[in-house]
């Protein structure tokens, strides 16, 4: 009652789910908040619609900015962190690149589908979000360049900003994916955050299954599987 804002927009469920202590929606937290309810959906169609709305909202968030971790309901709202030295957009609360942020929405979509056999929220827009996720993962392998993401904040807290001009500590390209922040929203010391890379492997394989079974997109599915194998 205090964190869920559910409505139907153009015939589609839309669930904006704030993290609780901050009036913004995190990709990671919003999945964790509804995760315990997935087994109950089969006996509660309204609950299933609420979870489908989370997937729809996450898709929109990822398409807005795959590097952001927190978002506002209003796409025009300007963040208190608007002065961060990064590509801040209206509607984005915070733009700390965390590898797990793009893994959690895949986890929810996959297990929602398994629990309900409903593919409605896994539509063409969702597929675009997966393509953008795949692109972002590849960019953050940083094989030939540091990629497009950089982040700096004027702060006295070292864990809230990145060194080296906003690109963070250096790392030798080995095929792992850099995560410049941890799930705790503080900066990594070593960019190859191993648990999040394991998470990415599982998520990429789940995405490949969804792309194959629902979208019959074997080409992108193969790319997901190849990246998972490489990581």
C-alpha positions as CSV (number, residue, x, y, z in Angstrom):
1,X,0.0,0.0,0.0
2,X,2.9,2.4,0.6
3,X,5.2,1.4,-2.3
4,X,3.0,0.2,-5.2
5,X,1.4,2.5,-7.8
6,X,-0.6,0.4,-10.2
7,X,-2.6,1.6,-13.2
8,X,-3.7,0.5,-16.6
9,X,-2.3,2.6,-19.5
10,X,-3.5,2.0,-23.0
11,X,-4.9,-1.4,-21.9
12,X,-1.6,-2.5,-20.4
13,X,-0.7,-2.9,-16.7
14,X,1.9,-0.4,-15.4
15,X,3.3,-0.8,-11.9
16,X,5.6,1.8,-10.5
17,X,7.2,0.3,-7.4
18,X,9.3,2.6,-5.1
19,X,12.0,1.1,-3.1
20,X,10.4,2.3,0.2
21,X,12.8,4.8,1.8
22,X,13.3,6.8,-1.5
23,X,10.6,7.8,-3.9
24,X,12.2,6.1,-6.9
25,X,12.1,2.7,-8.5
26,X,15.2,0.6,-8.7
27,X,15.4,-2.2,-11.3
28,X,16.9,-4.5,-8.8
29,X,14.8,-3.7,-5.8
30,X,11.5,-3.8,-7.7
31,X,12.2,-7.4,-8.7
32,X,13.1,-8.4,-5.2
33,X,10.0,-6.8,-3.8
34,X,7.6,-8.9,-6.0
35,X,9.7,-12.0,-6.2
36,X,8.0,-13.8,-3.2
37,X,4.6,-13.4,-4.8
38,X,5.3,-15.2,-8.1
39,X,4.0,-18.6,-6.8
40,X,0.7,-17.0,-5.8
41,X,-0.1,-15.5,-9.2
42,X,-1.9,-18.7,-10.4
43,X,-4.6,-18.1,-7.8
44,X,-4.8,-14.3,-8.1
45,X,-5.2,-12.7,-11.5
46,X,-4.9,-9.2,-10.1
47,X,-1.5,-10.0,-8.5
48,X,-0.4,-11.4,-11.9
49,X,-1.4,-8.1,-13.5
50,X,0.6,-6.2,-10.9
51,X,3.8,-8.2,-11.7
52,X,3.2,-7.9,-15.4
53,X,3.0,-4.2,-14.8
54,X,6.5,-4.2,-13.2
55,X,7.9,-5.9,-16.2
56,X,6.3,-3.3,-18.5
57,X,7.6,-0.5,-16.4
58,X,11.1,-2.0,-16.3
59,X,11.2,-2.3,-20.0
60,X,10.4,1.4,-20.4
61,X,13.1,2.2,-17.8
62,X,15.8,0.2,-19.6
63,X,14.9,1.7,-23.0
64,X,15.3,5.2,-21.4
65,X,18.8,4.5,-20.0
66,X,20.3,1.0,-19.6
67,X,23.1,2.5,-17.4
68,X,20.7,4.0,-14.8
69,X,19.8,2.1,-11.6
70,X,16.9,4.2,-10.3
71,X,14.0,5.9,-12.1
72,X,11.0,8.2,-11.4
73,X,7.4,7.6,-12.3
74,X,7.2,10.9,-14.1
75,X,9.5,10.8,-17.1
76,X,10.0,14.6,-16.9
77,X,11.1,14.7,-13.3
78,X,14.6,16.1,-12.7
79,X,16.8,14.3,-10.2
80,X,18.5,15.8,-7.1
81,X,21.6,14.3,-8.7
82,X,21.2,16.3,-11.9
83,X,24.7,17.8,-11.4
84,X,26.4,14.4,-11.6
85,X,28.9,14.4,-14.4
86,X,27.3,11.7,-16.6
87,X,24.6,11.6,-19.2
88,X,21.6,12.3,-16.9
89,X,18.2,12.4,-18.4
90,X,14.8,13.6,-17.0
91,X,13.0,10.7,-15.3
92,X,16.3,9.1,-14.1
93,X,16.9,9.3,-10.4
94,X,20.4,8.0,-10.3
95,X,22.9,6.7,-13.0
96,X,25.2,4.3,-11.2
97,X,26.1,1.5,-13.6
98,X,25.5,-1.8,-11.8
99,X,25.7,-5.0,-13.8
100,X,23.0,-6.7,-11.7
101,X,20.5,-3.9,-12.5
102,X,20.0,-5.4,-16.0
103,X,20.1,-9.0,-14.8
104,X,17.2,-8.7,-12.4
105,X,14.5,-7.7,-15.0
106,X,15.5,-10.8,-17.0
107,X,15.1,-12.9,-13.9
108,X,11.7,-11.6,-13.3
109,X,10.5,-11.9,-16.9
110,X,11.8,-15.5,-17.1
111,X,10.2,-16.7,-13.9
112,X,7.0,-14.8,-14.5
113,X,6.7,-16.6,-17.8
114,X,7.5,-20.0,-16.1
115,X,4.9,-19.4,-13.4
116,X,2.1,-18.0,-15.6
117,X,2.8,-19.1,-19.1
118,X,1.8,-15.5,-20.1
119,X,4.0,-13.9,-22.7
120,X,2.0,-10.6,-23.0
121,X,4.6,-8.3,-21.3
122,X,7.4,-10.0,-23.2
123,X,6.5,-8.1,-26.3
124,X,8.5,-6.3,-29.0
125,X,9.5,-3.5,-26.6
126,X,10.8,-6.1,-24.2
127,X,12.8,-7.6,-27.0
128,X,14.3,-4.2,-27.7
129,X,15.3,-3.9,-24.1
130,X,17.1,-7.2,-24.3
131,X,19.0,-6.0,-27.4
132,X,20.0,-2.9,-25.5
133,X,21.0,-5.0,-22.5
134,X,23.2,-7.2,-24.7
135,X,24.8,-4.1,-26.3
136,X,25.5,-2.6,-22.8
137,X,27.1,-5.8,-21.6
138,X,29.4,-5.9,-24.6
139,X,30.3,-2.2,-24.2
140,X,31.2,-2.9,-20.6
141,X,33.5,-5.7,-21.5
142,X,35.7,-2.7,-22.4
143,X,37.8,-4.7,-24.9
144,X,38.8,-1.9,-27.1
145,X,37.7,1.2,-25.2
146,X,36.2,2.2,-21.8
147,X,32.9,2.6,-23.6
148,X,30.3,5.4,-23.4
149,X,29.7,5.3,-19.6
150,X,31.4,7.6,-17.2
151,X,30.3,8.9,-13.8
152,X,31.5,11.5,-11.3
153,X,29.8,13.2,-8.4
154,X,31.0,16.2,-6.4
155,X,31.1,14.5,-3.0
156,X,33.1,13.8,0.1
157,X,32.1,10.1,0.0
158,X,34.6,8.1,-2.2
159,X,32.2,5.3,-2.8
160,X,29.8,7.7,-4.5
161,X,32.0,8.7,-7.4
162,X,34.5,7.1,-9.9
163,X,38.2,7.8,-10.4
164,X,40.1,8.1,-13.6
165,X,37.9,10.8,-15.2
166,X,34.7,9.0,-14.3
167,X,35.6,5.6,-15.8
168,X,36.7,4.0,-12.6
169,X,39.7,1.8,-11.7
170,X,41.5,0.2,-14.7
171,X,41.1,-3.5,-15.6
172,X,42.7,-5.7,-18.2
173,X,40.1,-6.8,-20.8
174,X,39.5,-10.5,-20.3
175,X,35.9,-10.9,-21.4
176,X,34.3,-10.2,-18.1
177,X,31.8,-7.4,-17.8
178,X,32.7,-4.3,-15.7
179,X,30.4,-3.2,-13.0
180,X,31.4,0.2,-11.7
181,X,29.0,0.1,-8.7
182,X,27.9,-2.7,-6.4
183,X,24.3,-3.6,-5.7
184,X,24.8,-1.5,-2.6
185,X,25.2,1.5,-4.9
186,X,28.8,2.2,-3.8
187,X,31.7,2.1,-6.2
188,X,33.6,-1.1,-6.9
189,X,37.4,-1.2,-6.2
190,X,37.8,-4.0,-8.7
191,X,35.5,-3.6,-11.7
192,X,35.0,-7.3,-12.5
193,X,32.4,-7.9,-9.8
194,X,32.4,-11.7,-9.8
195,X,28.9,-12.4,-8.3
196,X,27.3,-10.0,-10.8
197,X,29.1,-11.7,-13.7
198,X,27.8,-15.1,-12.6
199,X,24.4,-13.5,-12.5
200,X,24.9,-12.2,-16.0
201,X,25.7,-15.7,-17.3
202,X,22.5,-17.1,-15.9
203,X,20.4,-14.1,-17.1
204,X,21.8,-14.2,-20.7
205,X,20.9,-17.9,-20.9
206,X,17.4,-17.2,-19.6
207,X,17.1,-14.4,-22.2
208,X,18.2,-16.7,-24.9
209,X,15.4,-19.2,-24.0
210,X,12.8,-16.4,-24.0
211,X,14.0,-15.1,-27.3
212,X,13.9,-18.5,-28.8
213,X,10.6,-19.7,-27.4
214,X,8.6,-16.4,-27.6
215,X,10.2,-14.3,-30.4
216,X,11.7,-17.1,-32.5
217,X,14.8,-14.9,-32.6
218,X,17.5,-17.5,-32.8
219,X,20.1,-15.0,-34.0
220,X,19.9,-12.8,-30.9
221,X,19.5,-15.9,-28.7
222,X,22.8,-17.3,-30.0
223,X,24.5,-14.0,-29.3
224,X,23.2,-14.1,-25.7
225,X,24.4,-17.7,-25.3
226,X,27.8,-16.9,-26.8
227,X,28.3,-13.9,-24.5
228,X,27.3,-16.1,-21.5
229,X,29.8,-18.7,-22.5
230,X,32.6,-16.1,-23.0
231,X,31.9,-14.6,-19.5
